[in-house]
């Protein structure tokens, strides 16, 4: 890490210095080195917000393959990963800037502004633990004292992230007379009079996400999750996402629409995802397909060549040779102009629909539910249906018939965990949280119906095993003796999911 963090002089894109939302995603603008002393908090925080979302995006391009949302060139299965892009952006761009922001917030007595900084730090260091397990943290931003930062225990760092969230929440709920407010530099929520209140909801919702994972080994309960969610997101307007202006290009669009059209690398949809939406795993009663299919994807036999009318939606088998689970060729690709793959589609980190599915799961668990039991509370069943509706509304599709179908409207007494996780899985496509959900439940096909290992190839390094974490990047293991290189760690659980 020495090569990344040599001092706390900020590298900030000049476009951010203008403090304008119009071009905040102009990542191709050459960077200029700026002395931290001449910068204000509003000059620094926007890049941290942007990079926080991008760190998750880089991880999603691999984890989305692990959880069988998509595969490379339609069906390829990823091997072990170092997530070097995510590592670099967290340790090169985010944490050094956060250290300067924290100092300036303290110097200015900016209590609420400092709380948003703590939220961003908590998101990034907790996510680092979820990716790699043990991570550099306590020594990572002090290169003068620690030339070769050591790895900290992942559980300790995760608890520190949790504490940061609690500190941020307490600060946002306290009065702040400093006069510092968020303005156009708040590229997530837009600042203004409601900016800090939306960040408070985000803190509670992200805390619930952490608590849900900590139930297994971290000492939290389903009741803790419900308590946090009660003060979290209340509508789709609260979603934590990075919006792309018209003059910028969403990377999923660039990869899956533009590159596919020129016969270059792209992702296409895996059978695991599509089988949950086309009636295969959950046979529909009165409808024929999930209406979100046509809002997100297309059926094609070639670029721009529609599949014959009446052809089923067929996802590609993860790690196969282009076939779907019924033996025919896969035919589902990302849609040009779809919600996820328009040129200005947002990159999404946390949503109201996810919050509702977390509530549905927590109610189910608090009611004594197991991976195979049936029945939940009235509040849990309501949250399950509301989560579906929230996602339908976000995508702009009519979910009335879908929600009324007996395969979806199973009734409070018949609701199972797999029903909840099916809908969360669909709504959370591209979310790195799905990989944590898989690990929380040990890749159970009781919870994720129809789930099976990638098709095994002769050169598969770890036959019969799921990948459960990233290994450390060689850029670190080659330069820092405190960070080991170990490919086999990719199939060994981190403490959170043991």
Long-range contacts (C-beta under 8 A, 24 or more apart in sequence): 1-91, 1-136, 1-140, 1-148, 1-149, 1-476, 1-479, 1-480, 1-483, 2-143, 2-147, 2-148, 2-149, 2-479, 2-480, 3-475, 3-479, 4-88, 4-91, 4-92, 5-91, 5-92, 5-95, 5-96, 5-140, 5-141, 5-143, 5-149, 6-143, 7-143, 8-36, 8-96, 8-99, 8-100, 8-141, 9-33, 9-34, 9-35, 9-36, 10-34, 10-35, 10-36, 10-39, 10-44, 10-96, 10-97, 10-100, 11-93, 12-39, 12-43, 12-44, 12-47, 12-97, 13-47, 16-43, 16-44, 16-46, 16-47, 17-43, 19-43, 19-46, 19-183, 19-184, 19-185, 20-184, 21-184, 21-187, 21-190, 21-245, 22-245, 23-245, 23-247, 24-50, 24-187, 24-245, 25-50, 25-242, 25-244, 25-245, 25-248, 26-248, 36-100, 39-100, 40-104, 41-101, 41-104, 41-105, 41-108, 41-110, 41-113, 41-180, 42-183, 42-185, 43-185, 44-97, 44-100, 44-101, 44-104, 45-101, 45-113, 45-116, 45-117, 45-120, 45-185, 45-186, 46-185, 46-186, 46-187, 47-93, 47-97, 48-93, 48-94, 48-97, 48-98, 48-101, 48-117, 48-120, 49-120, 49-186, 49-187, 49-188, 49-242, 50-187, 50-242, 51-89, 51-90, 51-93, 51-94, 52-94, 52-120, 52-123, 52-124, 52-349, 53-241, 53-242, 53-347, 53-349, 54-89, 54-242, 54-347, 55-86, 55-89, 55-90, 55-94, 55-124, 55-127, 56-86, 56-127, 56-347, 56-349, 56-432, 57-251, 57-347, 58-83, 58-85, 58-86, 58-89, 59-83, 59-86, 59-127, 59-131, 59-432, 59-470, 60-430, 60-431, 60-432, 61-267, 62-470, 63-432, 63-434, 63-435, 64-267, 64-429, 64-430, 64-434, 65-267, 65-318, 66-435, 66-438, 66-466, 66-467, 67-272, 67-425, 67-434, 67-435, 67-438, 68-270, 68-271, 68-272, 68-273, 68-318, 68-451, 68-454, 69-269, 69-270, 69-272, 69-273, 69-429, 69-430, 69-434, 70-267, 70-268, 70-269, 70-270, 70-273, 71-267, 71-268, 71-270, 71-316, 71-318, 71-319, 72-265, 72-267, 73-265, 73-266, 73-268, 74-266, 74-267, 74-268, 74-316, 74-322, 74-330, 74-333, 75-268, 75-270, 75-316, 75-317, 75-318, 75-319, 75-320, 75-321, 75-322, 75-323, 75-330, 76-319, 77-318, 77-319, 77-454, 77-455, 77-457, 77-460, 78-467, 79-460, 79-461, 79-467, 80-461, 80-462, 80-467, 80-470, 80-471, 80-487, 80-490, 80-491, 81-467, 81-470, 81-471, 81-490, 82-470, 82-471, 82-472, 82-473, 82-474, 83-131, 83-132, 83-470, 83-473, 84-473, 84-474, 84-475, 86-131, 86-470, 87-128, 87-131, 87-132, 87-472, 87-473, 87-475, 87-476, 88-473, 88-475, 90-124, 90-127, 90-128, 91-136, 91-140, 94-120, 94-124, 95-121, 95-124, 95-125, 95-140, 95-141, 96-141, 98-124, 99-141, 108-178, 108-180, 109-178, 110-176, 110-178, 110-180, 111-171, 111-174, 111-176, 111-178, 112-171, 112-172, 112-176, 112-178, 112-180, 112-181, 112-196, 113-178, 113-180, 113-181, 113-182, 114-171, 115-167, 115-168, 115-169, 115-171, 115-172, 115-196, 115-199, 115-203, 116-168, 116-182, 116-186, 116-196, 116-199, 118-164, 118-165, 118-167, 118-168, 118-171, 119-164, 119-165, 119-168, 119-199, 119-202, 119-203, 119-206, 121-161, 121-164, 122-161, 122-162, 122-164, 122-165, 122-168, 122-206, 123-161, 123-206, 123-349, 125-157, 125-158, 125-160, 125-161, 125-164, 126-157, 126-158, 126-161, 126-162, 126-210, 127-432, 128-157, 129-154, 129-157, 129-158, 129-161, 129-494, 129-496, 130-213, 130-432, 130-436, 130-494, 130-496, 131-469, 131-470, 132-469, 132-470, 132-471, 132-472, 132-494, 133-469, 133-489, 133-494, 133-495, 136-483, 148-480, 148-481, 148-482, 149-480, 149-482, 150-482, 151-482, 151-483, 154-494, 154-495, 154-496, 155-218, 155-495, 155-496, 158-210, 158-214, 158-218, 158-496, 159-218, 161-210, 162-207, 162-210, 162-214, 165-203, 165-206, 165-207, 165-210, 166-207, 168-203, 169-200, 169-203, 169-204, 169-207, 172-196, 172-199, 172-200, 172-203, 173-200, 187-242, 187-243, 188-240, 188-241, 188-242, 198-238, 200-231, 201-231, 201-232, 201-233, 201-234, 201-238, 202-232, 202-233, 202-238, 202-240, 202-350, 204-228, 204-229, 204-231, 204-232, 205-229, 205-232, 205-233, 205-238, 205-240, 205-350, 205-354, 205-355, 206-240, 206-350, 207-232, 208-232, 208-355, 208-358, 208-362, 209-350, 209-354, 209-358, 209-433, 212-358, 212-361, 212-362, 212-440, 213-436, 213-440, 213-496, 213-497, 214-496, 215-365, 216-440, 216-496, 216-497, 216-498, 217-495, 217-496, 217-497, 217-498, 218-496, 221-366, 222-361, 222-362, 222-363, 222-365, 222-366, 223-362, 223-366, 225-358, 225-359, 225-362, 226-359, 226-362, 226-363, 226-366, 229-355, 229-358, 229-359, 229-362, 232-355, 233-350, 233-351, 233-352, 233-355, 234-352, 235-352, 235-390, 236-351, 236-352, 236-353, 236-390, 236-393, 236-394, 238-352, 239-348, 239-350, 239-351, 239-352, 239-394, 240-348, 240-349, 240-350, 240-351, 241-346, 241-347, 241-348, 241-349, 241-351, 242-346, 242-347, 242-348, 242-349, 243-344, 243-346, 244-343, 244-344, 244-345, 244-346, 244-347, 245-344, 246-343, 246-344, 248-343, 248-344, 249-343, 249-344, 250-341, 250-342, 250-343, 250-344, 250-345, 250-346, 250-347, 251-347, 252-334, 252-340, 252-341, 252-345, 252-347, 252-430, 253-336, 253-341, 253-342, 253-343, 253-345, 256-333, 256-334, 256-341, 257-334, 257-336, 257-341, 260-303, 260-333, 260-334, 261-303, 261-304, 266-333, 266-334, 267-334, 268-316, 268-330, 268-332, 268-333, 268-334, 269-297, 269-315, 269-316, 269-330, 269-332, 269-333, 269-334, 270-315, 270-316, 270-317, 270-318, 271-314, 271-315, 271-316, 271-317, 271-318, 271-324, 271-325, 271-330, 272-315, 272-318, 272-448, 272-450, 272-451, 272-452, 273-315, 273-425, 273-426, 273-429, 274-313, 274-314, 274-315, 274-324, 274-332, 275-315, 275-325, 275-450, 276-422, 276-425, 276-426, 276-449, 276-450, 277-313, 277-426, 278-312, 278-313, 278-314, 280-325, 280-450, 281-422, 281-449, 281-450, 282-407, 282-422, 282-449, 283-407, 284-405, 284-407, 285-405, 285-406, 285-407, 286-401, 286-404, 286-405, 286-406, 287-401, 287-402, 287-405, 289-313, 290-402, 290-426, 291-392, 291-397, 291-398, 291-399, 291-401, 291-402, 292-391, 292-392, 292-395, 292-397, 292-426, 293-332, 294-335, 295-335, 295-338, 295-339, 295-395, 295-396, 295-397, 296-334, 296-335, 296-338, 296-339, 296-340, 296-341, 296-395, 296-429, 297-332, 297-333, 297-334, 297-335, 297-338, 298-332, 298-333, 298-334, 298-335, 298-336, 298-338, 299-331, 299-332, 300-331, 300-333, 301-329, 301-331, 307-331, 317-455, 318-454, 318-455, 319-454, 319-455, 319-456, 319-457, 319-460, 320-455, 339-394, 339-395, 339-396, 340-429, 340-430, 348-430, 348-431, 349-431, 351-390, 351-391, 351-394, 351-427, 351-428, 352-390, 353-387, 353-388, 353-390, 353-391, 353-394, 353-427, 354-387, 354-424, 354-427, 354-428, 354-431, 354-433, 356-383, 356-384, 356-386, 356-387, 356-390, 357-383, 357-384, 357-387, 357-420, 357-421, 357-423, 357-424, 357-427, 357-428, 359-383, 359-387, 360-384, 360-387, 360-420, 361-417, 361-420, 361-421, 361-424, 364-415, 364-417, 364-420, 369-417, 370-417, 371-417, 371-441, 371-444, 371-446, 371-447, 372-416, 372-417, 372-446, 373-416, 373-417, 374-413, 374-414, 374-415, 374-416, 375-412, 375-413, 375-414, 375-415, 376-412, 376-415, 377-412, 378-412, 380-412, 380-415, 381-411, 381-412, 381-415, 384-415, 384-419, 384-420, 384-423, 385-409, 387-423, 387-424, 387-427, 388-423, 388-427, 390-427, 391-423, 391-426, 391-427, 417-446, 417-447, 418-446, 418-447, 418-448, 418-449, 421-447, 421-448, 422-448, 422-449, 436-497, 438-466, 439-468, 439-493, 439-496, 439-497, 440-497, 442-497, 461-487, 462-490, 462-491, 465-491, 466-491, 467-491, 468-492, 468-493, 468-494, 468-497, 469-493, 469-494
